[in-house]
Amino acid sequence: MGTQLPGAGAARSGYLRGMTDVLWPAEDATVEPRRPRGRPARVEYLVVPDARRPRLLVPARSRTAASALVLRSGRRDTVAGRLATRALAAGLRTGAAPLLLPDRVRVRPRPASADEAIEGIEEHLSRVLGADLVLGIQLGGPARANRKPVVQAARRTGEPVAFVKIGVDELTRRLEMRHSVCRDPSLREQIDALLAACESSRAVIEAFCAAVSIA
């Protein structure tokens, strides 16, 4: 049985916790305050702006990539939105912003787990797309019928490599199968391999090359 996600009326913080189960089903992914607790995390994400209003997850250990991911994901529809996006990106690049962002998602392998051989989404995308990648994860929110998260896979320099849409239920899986597009034929074989590897996964992944808009 698939992961049960919070309904449209649930708090966004509950939606974020539901999404961690979808994105890292074989690991312990927890929403935590800035100060770490428990075992060291395999990977850590900053929650933008916070766990009560999650819009975006960016890698905590790669300043350059986090800054670039925010610039590509931030609001551009108003002057205030553009200024806030640029300020946050600058703060991430210099290391100041993480001190102001209170919440983290930390992903830890499960000890002695039967699923310990299963790759995390970061390793899987890095292997299939042939690059050392970090991820930025845009969250759709519980109030949207189409709630699928959108993953930006980028190099540590911030250079985009692929966009990935994740189907979290039957509706979004059907939408992804219908909308799947790749404009770069050189990536087609890699993307087909990614889809084949994820056919039986709880999260059906559709990869998009960097030229495809995620709006």
Residue frames as a rotation matrix with the C-alpha (Angstrom) as fourth column:
MET 1
0.585 0.811 0.000 0.00
0.811 -0.585 0.000 0.00
0.000 0.000 -1.000 0.00
GLY 2
-0.082 -0.639 0.765 1.35
0.580 -0.655 -0.484 3.46
0.810 0.404 0.424 -0.90
THR 3
-0.833 -0.295 -0.468 2.11
0.552 -0.491 -0.674 6.25
-0.031 -0.819 0.572 1.50
GLN 4
0.281 0.958 0.063 -0.99
0.941 -0.288 0.175 8.09
0.186 0.010 -0.983 2.66
LEU 5
-0.711 -0.559 0.426 -0.46
0.518 -0.826 -0.221 11.81
0.475 0.064 0.878 2.17
PRO 6
-0.654 0.485 -0.580 -2.16
0.368 -0.466 -0.805 14.51
-0.661 -0.740 0.126 4.21
GLY 7
0.121 0.809 0.574 -5.41
0.982 -0.014 -0.188 15.82
-0.144 0.587 -0.797 2.77
ALA 8
-0.090 -0.141 0.986 -5.96
0.606 -0.793 -0.059 19.28
0.791 0.592 0.157 1.34
GLY 9
0.718 0.466 0.517 -7.03
-0.079 -0.683 0.726 20.63
0.692 -0.562 -0.453 4.72
ALA 10
0.632 -0.537 -0.559 -3.91
0.775 0.419 0.473 19.44
-0.020 -0.732 0.681 6.55
ALA 11
0.752 -0.458 -0.475 -1.27
-0.200 -0.844 0.498 21.88
-0.628 -0.279 -0.726 7.70
ARG 12
0.740 -0.535 -0.408 1.65
-0.509 -0.048 -0.860 22.44
0.440 0.843 -0.308 5.33
SER 13
-0.187 -0.835 0.518 3.95
-0.981 0.187 -0.053 21.05
-0.052 -0.518 -0.854 8.01
GLY 14
0.167 0.334 0.928 2.02
-0.308 0.911 -0.273 17.78
-0.936 -0.241 0.255 7.84
TYR 15
0.978 0.156 -0.138 2.30
-0.164 0.171 -0.972 17.86
-0.128 0.973 0.193 4.06
LEU 16
0.276 -0.952 -0.130 6.09
-0.890 -0.202 -0.408 18.26
0.363 0.228 -0.904 4.36
ARG 17
-0.310 -0.380 0.871 6.33
-0.751 0.660 0.021 15.23
-0.583 -0.648 -0.490 6.64
GLY 18
0.597 0.586 0.549 4.21
-0.078 0.722 -0.687 13.22
-0.799 0.367 0.476 4.20
MET 19
0.877 -0.295 -0.381 6.50
-0.437 -0.156 -0.886 14.21
0.201 0.943 -0.266 1.35
THR 20
-0.089 -0.959 0.269 9.59
-0.993 0.106 0.052 13.01
-0.079 -0.262 -0.962 3.21
ASP 21
-0.005 0.159 0.987 8.06
-0.277 0.948 -0.154 9.51
-0.961 -0.275 0.039 3.26
VAL 22
0.911 0.383 0.151 7.51
0.057 0.247 -0.967 9.66
-0.408 0.890 0.203 -0.50
LEU 23
0.711 -0.666 -0.227 10.96
-0.617 -0.436 -0.655 11.03
0.337 0.605 -0.721 -1.38
TRP 24
-0.451 -0.892 0.031 12.98
-0.760 0.365 -0.537 8.82
0.468 -0.265 -0.843 1.00
PRO 25
0.536 0.841 -0.070 10.80
-0.681 0.480 0.554 5.71
0.499 -0.250 0.830 1.61
ALA 26
0.629 -0.337 -0.700 13.71
0.368 0.923 -0.114 3.47
0.685 -0.186 0.705 2.66
GLU 27
-0.546 -0.837 -0.039 15.40
0.497 -0.287 -0.819 5.95
0.674 -0.466 0.573 5.00
ASP 28
0.142 0.524 -0.840 14.57
0.962 -0.274 -0.008 7.99
-0.234 -0.807 -0.543 8.10
ALA 29
-0.580 -0.234 0.781 13.81
0.498 -0.860 0.113 11.51
0.645 0.454 0.615 6.90
THR 30
0.075 0.567 -0.820 12.79
0.991 -0.134 -0.002 13.88
-0.111 -0.813 -0.572 9.67
VAL 31
0.304 0.093 0.948 11.85
0.270 -0.963 0.008 17.55
0.914 0.253 -0.318 9.94
GLU 32
0.240 -0.371 -0.897 14.02
0.970 0.131 0.205 19.04
0.041 -0.919 0.391 12.69
PRO 33
0.951 -0.011 -0.308 15.14
0.054 -0.978 0.201 22.39
-0.303 -0.208 -0.930 14.09
ARG 34
0.702 -0.698 -0.140 18.44
-0.529 -0.379 -0.759 23.90
0.477 0.607 -0.635 13.03
ARG 35
-0.127 -0.775 0.619 20.47
-0.980 0.194 0.041 22.29
-0.151 -0.601 -0.785 15.83
PRO 36
-0.155 0.060 -0.986 21.14
-0.540 0.831 0.136 18.66
0.827 0.553 -0.096 14.84
ARG 37
0.029 0.174 0.984 19.97
-0.932 0.360 -0.036 15.81
-0.361 -0.917 0.173 17.02
GLY 38
0.795 0.286 0.534 20.51
-0.189 0.955 -0.230 12.08
-0.576 0.082 0.813 16.88
ARG 39
0.212 -0.726 0.655 22.72
0.666 0.598 0.447 10.28
-0.716 0.341 0.610 14.38
PRO 40
-0.558 -0.457 -0.692 24.63
-0.209 -0.730 0.651 12.23
-0.803 0.508 0.311 11.71
ALA 41
0.561 0.825 -0.069 22.55
-0.195 0.051 -0.979 12.77
-0.804 0.563 0.190 8.58
ARG 42
-0.059 -0.501 0.863 23.54
0.811 0.480 0.334 11.36
-0.582 0.720 0.378 5.18
VAL 43
-0.609 -0.043 0.792 22.08
0.597 -0.682 0.422 14.47
0.523 0.730 0.441 3.53
GLU 44
-0.326 0.451 -0.831 20.54
0.717 -0.455 -0.528 17.65
-0.616 -0.768 -0.175 4.92
TYR 45
-0.304 0.333 0.892 18.18
0.752 -0.490 0.440 20.19
0.584 0.805 -0.101 3.38
LEU 46
-0.947 0.118 -0.299 17.27
0.077 -0.820 -0.567 23.73
-0.313 -0.559 0.768 4.40
VAL 47
-0.165 0.959 0.231 13.49
0.979 0.188 -0.081 24.31
-0.121 0.213 -0.970 4.50
VAL 48
-0.984 -0.172 -0.054 12.55
0.157 -0.964 0.214 27.61
-0.089 0.202 0.975 2.81
PRO 49
0.036 -0.482 0.875 11.12
-0.463 -0.784 -0.413 29.59
0.885 -0.391 -0.252 4.49
ASP 50
-0.628 -0.226 0.745 10.25
-0.773 0.288 -0.565 27.22
-0.087 -0.930 -0.356 7.38
ALA 51
-0.984 0.179 0.000 8.44
0.179 0.982 0.058 23.96
0.010 0.057 -0.998 8.20
ARG 52
-0.302 0.929 -0.211 5.08
0.303 -0.116 -0.946 25.70
-0.904 -0.350 -0.247 8.69
ARG 53
0.682 0.485 -0.547 5.21
-0.321 -0.474 -0.820 27.20
-0.657 0.735 -0.168 5.17
PRO 54
-0.195 -0.869 0.454 7.51
0.160 0.428 0.889 24.91
-0.968 0.246 0.055 3.18
ARG 55
0.723 0.372 -0.582 8.02
-0.470 -0.352 -0.809 26.03
-0.506 0.859 -0.080 -0.40
LEU 56
0.636 -0.630 -0.445 11.46
-0.419 0.203 -0.885 24.71
0.649 0.749 -0.135 -1.26
LEU 57
0.828 -0.533 0.174 14.17
0.122 0.474 0.872 22.36
-0.547 -0.701 0.458 0.05
VAL 58
0.726 -0.670 -0.152 17.78
-0.429 -0.270 -0.862 23.22
0.537 0.691 -0.484 -0.86
PRO 59
0.471 -0.585 -0.660 21.00
0.590 0.765 -0.257 21.38
0.656 -0.268 0.706 0.01
ALA 60
0.996 -0.063 -0.057 22.51
0.010 -0.580 0.815 22.58
-0.085 -0.812 -0.577 3.30
ARG 61
0.406 -0.908 0.101 26.04
0.302 0.237 0.923 21.49
-0.863 -0.345 0.370 2.40
SER 62
-0.355 -0.502 0.789 26.43
0.923 -0.055 0.380 23.17
-0.147 0.863 0.483 -0.98
ARG 63
-0.185 0.267 -0.946 26.18
0.310 -0.897 -0.314 26.96
-0.933 -0.351 0.084 -0.80
THR 64
-0.815 -0.214 -0.539 26.71
-0.379 -0.506 0.775 27.65
-0.439 0.835 0.331 -4.49
ALA 65
-0.846 0.531 -0.052 24.12
0.323 0.587 0.743 25.13
0.424 0.612 -0.668 -5.64
ALA 66
-0.259 0.783 -0.565 21.60
0.911 0.004 -0.412 26.21
-0.321 -0.622 -0.715 -2.98
SER 67
-0.377 0.057 -0.924 21.91
-0.013 -0.998 -0.056 29.83
-0.926 -0.009 0.377 -4.10
ALA 68
-0.919 -0.001 -0.394 21.44
-0.392 -0.088 0.916 28.93
-0.035 0.996 0.080 -7.78
LEU 69
-0.699 0.700 -0.147 18.45
0.650 0.708 0.278 26.69
0.299 0.099 -0.949 -6.99
VAL 70
-0.178 0.628 -0.758 16.74
0.663 -0.492 -0.564 29.53
-0.727 -0.603 -0.329 -5.09
LEU 71
-0.606 -0.097 -0.789 17.31
-0.359 -0.852 0.381 31.94
-0.709 0.515 0.482 -7.99
ARG 72
-0.924 0.247 -0.290 15.64
-0.194 0.350 0.916 29.52
0.328 0.903 -0.276 -10.40
SER 73
-0.517 0.741 -0.428 12.76
0.749 0.634 0.192 28.70
0.414 -0.221 -0.883 -8.05
GLY 74
-0.706 0.172 -0.687 11.98
0.488 -0.585 -0.648 32.03
-0.513 -0.793 0.329 -6.40
ARG 75
0.363 0.932 0.015 9.09
0.742 -0.279 -0.609 34.34
-0.564 0.232 -0.793 -7.08
ARG 76
-0.772 -0.610 0.179 9.46
0.578 -0.556 0.597 36.69
-0.265 0.565 0.782 -10.04
ASP 77
-0.101 0.849 0.518 5.90
0.914 -0.127 0.386 38.02
0.393 0.512 -0.763 -10.32
THR 78
0.927 0.373 0.029 6.44
0.328 -0.849 0.415 41.07
0.180 -0.375 -0.909 -8.07
VAL 79
0.306 -0.837 0.454 9.28
-0.343 -0.542 -0.767 43.45
0.888 0.079 -0.453 -7.31
ALA 80
0.307 -0.142 0.941 9.18
-0.951 -0.006 0.310 42.38
-0.038 -0.990 -0.137 -3.66
GLY 81
0.910 0.083 0.406 9.35
-0.101 0.995 0.023 38.73
-0.402 -0.063 0.913 -4.66
ARG 82
0.724 -0.683 0.099 12.34
0.285 0.165 -0.944 39.29
0.628 0.712 0.313 -6.93
LEU 83
0.158 -0.673 0.722 14.19
-0.669 -0.611 -0.423 41.27
0.726 -0.416 -0.547 -4.26
ALA 84
0.509 0.090 0.856 13.48
-0.796 0.428 0.428 38.64
-0.328 -0.899 0.290 -1.59
THR 85
0.978 -0.147 0.148 14.69
0.193 0.909 -0.369 35.87
-0.081 0.389 0.918 -3.90
ARG 86
0.457 -0.857 0.236 17.94
0.064 -0.234 -0.970 37.70
0.887 0.459 -0.052 -4.67
ALA 87
0.173 -0.370 0.913 18.53
-0.898 -0.439 -0.008 38.48
0.403 -0.819 -0.408 -1.00
LEU 88
0.744 0.149 0.652 17.99
-0.474 0.805 0.358 34.84
-0.471 -0.575 0.669 0.03
ALA 89
0.897 -0.439 0.056 20.26
0.341 0.605 -0.719 33.60
0.282 0.664 0.693 -2.78
ALA 90
0.237 -0.836 0.494 23.00
-0.329 -0.548 -0.769 36.02
0.914 0.020 -0.406 -1.70
GLY 91
0.297 -0.062 0.953 22.60
-0.955 -0.029 0.295 34.91
0.009 -0.998 -0.068 1.93
LEU 92
0.938 0.051 0.344 22.91
-0.069 0.997 0.043 31.26
-0.340 -0.064 0.938 0.97
ARG 93
0.699 -0.710 0.085 26.01
0.252 0.133 -0.959 31.94
0.669 0.692 0.272 -1.10
THR 94
-0.017 -0.733 0.680 27.75
-0.538 -0.566 -0.624 33.75
0.843 -0.376 -0.385 1.80
GLY 95
-0.539 -0.167 -0.826 26.57
0.426 0.791 -0.439 31.32
0.726 -0.589 -0.355 4.48
ALA 96
-0.937 0.187 0.295 24.40
-0.343 -0.654 -0.675 33.84
0.066 -0.733 0.677 6.36
ALA 97
-0.207 0.964 -0.169 20.96
-0.797 -0.066 0.601 32.59
0.568 0.259 0.781 5.32
PRO 98
-0.130 0.194 -0.972 21.15
0.224 0.961 0.162 29.17
0.966 -0.196 -0.168 7.04
LEU 99
-0.917 -0.226 -0.329 21.40
0.367 -0.158 -0.917 31.02
0.155 -0.961 0.228 10.37
LEU 100
-0.734 0.677 -0.048 18.01
-0.638 -0.712 -0.293 32.60
-0.232 -0.185 0.955 9.65
LEU 101
-0.048 0.703 -0.710 16.24
-0.667 0.506 0.547 29.50
0.743 0.500 0.444 8.33
PRO 102
-0.061 -0.009 0.998 15.01
-0.993 0.099 -0.060 27.60
-0.098 -0.995 -0.015 11.41
ASP 103
0.544 0.478 0.690 14.15
-0.481 0.851 -0.210 24.16
-0.687 -0.217 0.693 10.01
ARG 104
-0.507 -0.742 -0.439 15.89
-0.845 0.325 0.425 21.26
-0.172 0.586 -0.791 8.31
VAL 105
0.863 0.501 -0.064 15.03
-0.504 0.852 -0.143 17.96
-0.017 0.156 0.988 6.68
ARG 106
-0.223 -0.957 0.184 17.68
-0.949 0.256 0.182 15.41
-0.221 -0.134 -0.966 7.64
VAL 107
0.727 0.413 -0.548 17.90
-0.591 0.783 -0.193 12.02
0.349 0.465 0.814 5.94
ARG 108
-0.215 -0.768 0.603 19.57
-0.930 0.349 0.113 9.12
-0.298 -0.537 -0.790 7.79
PRO 109
-0.390 0.046 -0.920 20.00
-0.457 0.858 0.236 5.49
0.800 0.512 -0.313 6.70
ARG 110
0.650 0.640 0.410 17.99
-0.711 0.322 0.625 3.04
0.267 -0.698 0.665 8.75
PRO 111
-0.387 -0.852 0.352 20.31
-0.917 0.396 -0.050 0.85
-0.097 -0.342 -0.935 10.84
ALA 112
-0.865 -0.059 0.498 20.15
-0.097 0.994 -0.052 -2.86
-0.492 -0.094 -0.865 10.05
SER 113
0.062 0.935 -0.350 17.38
-0.670 -0.221 -0.709 -2.19
-0.740 0.278 0.612 7.53
ALA 114
0.086 0.068 0.994 16.29
0.492 0.864 -0.102 -4.79
-0.866 0.498 0.041 5.00
ASP 115
0.871 0.303 0.387 16.22
0.485 -0.401 -0.777 -1.92
-0.080 0.865 -0.496 2.51
GLU 116
0.463 -0.713 -0.526 19.80
0.050 -0.572 0.819 -0.79
-0.885 -0.406 -0.229 3.19
ALA 117
-0.455 -0.665 0.592 20.88
0.632 0.228 0.741 -1.59
-0.628 0.711 0.316 -0.38
ILE 118
0.433 0.698 0.571 18.27
0.901 -0.328 -0.283 0.79
-0.010 0.637 -0.771 -1.84
GLU 119
-0.635 -0.695 0.336 19.74
0.719 -0.691 -0.071 4.03
0.282 0.197 0.939 -3.16
GLY 120
-0.164 0.521 -0.838 18.54
0.441 -0.721 -0.535 7.39
-0.883 -0.457 -0.112 -1.99
ILE 121
0.790 0.540 0.290 17.01
0.500 -0.295 -0.814 9.65
-0.353 0.788 -0.504 -4.62
GLU 122
0.649 -0.608 -0.458 20.23
-0.593 -0.781 0.196 11.71
-0.477 0.144 -0.867 -4.70
GLU 123
-0.369 -0.837 0.404 22.47
-0.381 0.533 0.756 8.71
-0.848 0.125 -0.516 -5.45
HIS 124
0.043 0.460 0.887 20.00
0.617 0.686 -0.385 7.24
-0.785 0.564 -0.254 -7.91
LEU 125
0.941 0.332 -0.062 19.73
0.174 -0.635 -0.753 10.39
-0.289 0.698 -0.655 -10.01
SER 126
0.344 -0.895 -0.283 23.50
-0.749 -0.443 0.492 10.94
-0.566 0.043 -0.823 -9.84
ARG 127
-0.404 -0.513 0.758 24.15
-0.027 0.835 0.550 7.40
-0.914 0.202 -0.351 -11.11
VAL 128
0.244 0.590 0.770 21.56
0.749 0.390 -0.536 7.42
-0.616 0.707 -0.347 -13.87
LEU 129
0.984 0.178 0.028 22.39
0.160 -0.787 -0.596 10.92
-0.084 0.591 -0.802 -15.12
GLY 130
0.472 -0.869 0.147 26.13
0.813 0.366 -0.452 10.37
0.339 0.333 0.880 -14.81
ALA 131
-0.140 -0.520 0.843 27.07
0.008 -0.852 -0.524 13.31
0.990 -0.066 0.124 -12.60
ASP 132
-0.650 -0.092 -0.754 27.60
0.747 0.105 -0.656 14.20
0.139 -0.990 0.000 -8.94
LEU 133
-0.309 0.679 0.666 24.30
0.206 -0.636 0.744 15.97
0.929 0.367 0.057 -8.30
VAL 134
-0.918 0.263 -0.296 22.56
0.251 -0.193 -0.949 17.88
-0.307 -0.945 0.111 -5.54
LEU 135
-0.400 0.871 0.286 18.81
0.792 0.171 0.586 18.45
0.461 0.461 -0.758 -5.44
GLY 136
-0.925 0.379 0.037 16.43
-0.348 -0.802 -0.486 21.32
-0.155 -0.462 0.873 -4.90
ILE 137
-0.712 0.702 -0.031 12.86
0.685 0.703 0.191 20.22
0.156 0.115 -0.981 -4.21
GLN 138
-0.811 0.537 0.233 9.87
-0.512 -0.843 0.163 22.47
0.284 0.013 0.959 -4.90
LEU 139
-0.852 0.523 -0.011 6.79
0.419 0.669 -0.614 21.51
-0.313 -0.528 -0.789 -2.91
GLY 140
-0.639 0.651 0.409 3.31
0.339 -0.238 0.910 21.82
0.690 0.720 -0.068 -4.39
GLY 141
-0.840 0.316 0.441 1.49
-0.540 -0.559 -0.629 22.22
0.047 -0.766 0.641 -1.09
PRO 142
-0.848 0.487 0.211 -1.54
0.344 0.807 -0.480 20.44
-0.404 -0.335 -0.851 0.38
ALA 143
-0.116 0.880 -0.461 -4.15
-0.145 -0.474 -0.868 22.80
-0.983 -0.034 0.183 -1.07
ARG 144
-0.258 -0.038 -0.965 -3.36
-0.946 -0.191 0.260 21.90
-0.194 0.981 0.013 -4.69
ALA 145
0.794 0.558 0.241 -5.01
-0.470 0.815 -0.338 18.94
-0.385 0.155 0.910 -6.37
ASN 146
0.757 -0.635 -0.153 -1.78
0.204 0.452 -0.869 18.44
0.621 0.626 0.471 -8.33
ARG 147
0.925 -0.272 0.264 0.58
-0.356 -0.381 0.853 18.14
-0.131 -0.884 -0.449 -5.35
LYS 148
0.759 -0.651 0.010 3.59
0.630 0.732 -0.260 16.54
0.161 0.204 0.966 -6.95
PRO 149
0.510 -0.696 -0.505 7.00
-0.001 -0.587 0.809 17.83
-0.860 -0.412 -0.300 -5.87
VAL 150
0.946 -0.313 0.086 9.35
0.069 -0.063 -0.996 19.02
0.317 0.948 -0.038 -8.60
VAL 151
0.576 -0.812 -0.096 13.03
0.401 0.178 0.899 18.19
-0.713 -0.556 0.428 -8.18
GLN 152
0.853 -0.472 -0.222 15.80
-0.471 -0.516 -0.716 20.23
0.224 0.715 -0.662 -9.76
ALA 153
0.705 -0.700 0.110 18.94
0.587 0.664 0.463 18.15
-0.397 -0.262 0.879 -10.19
ALA 154
0.906 -0.414 0.089 22.04
-0.317 -0.803 -0.505 20.33
0.281 0.429 -0.858 -10.43
ARG 155
0.183 -0.927 -0.328 25.80
0.584 0.371 -0.722 20.07
0.791 -0.060 0.609 -10.26
ARG 156
0.242 -0.143 -0.960 27.50
0.944 -0.193 0.267 21.46
-0.223 -0.971 0.088 -7.17
THR 157
-0.853 -0.519 0.057 28.39
0.509 -0.802 0.311 24.52
-0.116 0.294 0.949 -9.23
GLY 158
-0.350 0.817 -0.458 24.65
-0.133 -0.527 -0.839 25.23
-0.927 -0.233 0.294 -9.55
GLU 159
-0.737 0.042 -0.675 24.49
-0.675 -0.085 0.732 24.24
-0.027 0.995 0.091 -13.24
PRO 160
0.190 0.891 0.411 21.11
-0.760 0.399 -0.513 22.57
-0.621 -0.215 0.754 -13.93
VAL 161
-0.886 -0.462 0.037 21.16
-0.362 0.740 0.567 19.02
-0.289 0.489 -0.823 -15.29
ALA 162
-0.694 0.699 -0.173 17.54
0.345 0.533 0.773 17.85
0.633 0.477 -0.610 -15.16
PHE 163
-0.466 0.690 0.554 14.10
-0.879 -0.431 -0.202 18.57
0.100 -0.581 0.808 -13.83
VAL 164
-0.876 0.156 -0.457 12.32
0.165 0.986 0.020 15.65
0.454 -0.058 -0.889 -12.20
LYS 165
-0.221 0.870 0.441 8.61
-0.887 -0.367 0.279 15.43
0.404 -0.329 0.853 -11.41
ILE 166
-0.984 -0.161 -0.072 7.49
-0.105 0.864 -0.492 12.87
0.142 -0.476 -0.868 -8.88
GLY 167
-0.123 0.983 -0.137 4.04
-0.406 0.076 0.911 11.30
0.906 0.168 0.389 -8.96
VAL 168
-0.842 -0.230 0.487 2.85
-0.523 0.132 -0.842 10.82
0.130 -0.964 -0.231 -5.37
ASP 169
-0.300 0.791 0.533 -0.53
-0.205 0.493 -0.846 9.23
-0.932 -0.363 0.014 -6.09
GLU 170
-0.136 0.276 0.952 -2.59
0.772 0.631 -0.073 7.84
-0.621 0.725 -0.298 -8.98
LEU 171
0.860 0.501 -0.098 -3.58
0.354 -0.724 -0.592 11.30
-0.367 0.474 -0.800 -10.26
THR 172
0.546 -0.694 -0.469 -0.06
-0.636 -0.708 0.307 12.69
-0.545 0.131 -0.828 -10.42
ARG 173
-0.363 -0.643 0.675 1.36
0.045 0.711 0.701 9.47
-0.931 0.285 -0.230 -11.88
ARG 174
0.267 0.535 0.802 -1.13
0.854 0.255 -0.454 9.71
-0.447 0.806 -0.389 -14.76
LEU 175
0.941 0.072 -0.330 -0.29
-0.032 -0.954 -0.299 13.40
-0.337 0.292 -0.895 -15.26
GLU 176
0.118 -0.983 -0.137 3.43
-0.555 -0.180 0.812 12.67
-0.823 -0.020 -0.568 -15.42
MET 177
-0.319 -0.195 0.928 3.00
0.502 0.796 0.340 9.87
-0.804 0.573 -0.156 -17.94
ARG 178
0.593 0.645 0.483 0.96
0.760 -0.250 -0.599 12.23
-0.265 0.722 -0.639 -20.11
HIS 179
0.977 -0.121 -0.174 3.28
-0.142 -0.983 -0.113 15.25
-0.158 0.135 -0.978 -19.82
SER 180
0.360 -0.915 0.181 6.67
0.302 0.298 0.906 13.55
-0.883 -0.271 0.383 -20.05
VAL 181
0.985 -0.107 0.137 8.87
0.090 -0.362 -0.928 15.40
0.149 0.926 -0.347 -22.56
CYS 182
0.270 -0.938 -0.219 12.58
0.386 -0.103 0.917 15.57
-0.882 -0.332 0.334 -23.27
ARG 183
0.941 0.114 -0.320 13.96
-0.199 -0.577 -0.792 18.01
-0.275 0.809 -0.520 -25.83
ASP 184
0.072 -0.978 -0.196 17.52
-0.983 -0.102 0.149 16.69
-0.166 0.182 -0.969 -25.75
PRO 185
0.759 0.293 -0.581 17.75
-0.471 0.864 -0.179 13.32
0.450 0.409 0.794 -27.57
SER 186
-0.204 -0.931 -0.302 21.15
-0.321 0.355 -0.878 12.65
0.925 -0.082 -0.371 -25.98
LEU 187
-0.698 -0.008 0.716 19.40
-0.716 0.015 -0.698 12.28
-0.005 -1.000 -0.016 -22.60
ARG 188
0.213 0.932 -0.294 16.63
-0.897 0.306 0.319 9.99
0.387 0.196 0.901 -23.84
GLU 189
0.098 -0.224 -0.970 18.49
0.003 0.974 -0.225 6.74
0.995 0.019 0.096 -23.10
GLN 190
-0.884 -0.463 -0.068 19.43
0.093 -0.033 -0.995 7.89
0.458 -0.886 0.072 -19.59
ILE 191
-0.547 0.752 0.368 15.88
-0.837 -0.471 -0.279 9.03
-0.036 -0.461 0.887 -18.87
ASP 192
0.320 0.641 -0.698 14.42
-0.630 0.694 0.348 5.75
0.708 0.328 0.625 -20.14
ALA 193
-0.342 -0.526 -0.778 16.77
0.270 0.738 -0.618 3.91
0.900 -0.422 -0.110 -17.76
LEU 194
-0.948 0.025 0.318 15.62
-0.292 -0.472 -0.832 6.12
0.129 -0.881 0.455 -14.90
LEU 195
-0.091 0.995 0.037 11.96
-0.985 -0.095 0.143 5.44
0.146 -0.024 0.989 -15.63
ALA 196
0.244 0.147 -0.958 12.55
-0.262 0.962 0.081 1.70
0.934 0.231 0.273 -15.94
ALA 197
-0.697 -0.593 -0.404 14.36
0.242 0.335 -0.910 1.64
0.675 -0.732 -0.090 -12.60
CYS 198
-0.923 0.336 0.188 11.48
-0.345 -0.505 -0.792 3.45
-0.171 -0.795 0.582 -10.94
GLU 199
-0.509 0.774 -0.376 8.60
-0.369 0.198 0.908 1.54
0.778 0.601 0.185 -12.51
SER 200
0.104 0.558 -0.823 7.81
0.516 0.677 0.524 -0.38
0.850 -0.480 -0.218 -9.34
SER 201
-0.849 -0.498 -0.177 8.77
0.418 -0.428 -0.801 2.39
0.323 -0.754 0.572 -6.95
ARG 202
-0.047 0.827 -0.561 6.31
0.925 -0.175 -0.337 4.13
-0.377 -0.535 -0.756 -4.63
ALA 203
0.263 0.091 -0.960 7.31
-0.128 -0.983 -0.128 7.38
-0.956 0.157 -0.247 -6.35
VAL 204
0.445 -0.074 0.892 7.10
0.842 0.373 -0.389 7.29
-0.304 0.925 0.229 -10.16
ILE 205
0.010 -0.586 -0.811 9.79
0.166 -0.798 0.579 9.62
-0.986 -0.140 0.090 -11.46
GLU 206
0.732 0.138 0.667 9.72
0.680 -0.099 -0.726 11.56
-0.034 0.985 -0.167 -14.69
ALA 207
-0.121 -0.862 -0.492 12.97
0.606 -0.457 0.651 13.29
-0.786 -0.219 0.578 -15.68
PHE 208
0.904 0.359 0.233 13.02
0.413 -0.588 -0.696 16.45
-0.112 0.725 -0.680 -17.73
CYS 209
-0.084 -0.961 0.265 16.11
0.966 -0.144 -0.216 17.93
0.246 0.237 0.940 -19.35
ALA 210
-0.478 -0.202 -0.855 17.10
0.665 -0.719 -0.202 21.42
-0.574 -0.665 0.478 -18.23
ALA 211
-0.991 0.084 0.103 15.49
0.016 -0.695 0.719 23.05
0.132 0.714 0.687 -21.27
VAL 212
-0.295 0.949 -0.112 11.99
0.552 0.265 0.791 22.05
0.780 0.171 -0.602 -20.17
SER 213
-0.477 0.188 0.858 10.04
-0.553 -0.823 -0.127 24.58
0.683 -0.536 0.497 -18.12
ILE 214
-0.752 0.241 -0.614 8.75
0.558 0.728 -0.398 23.41
0.351 -0.641 -0.682 -14.74
ALA 215
-0.883 0.456 0.109 6.26
-0.461 -0.801 -0.382 26.24
-0.087 -0.388 0.918 -14.36
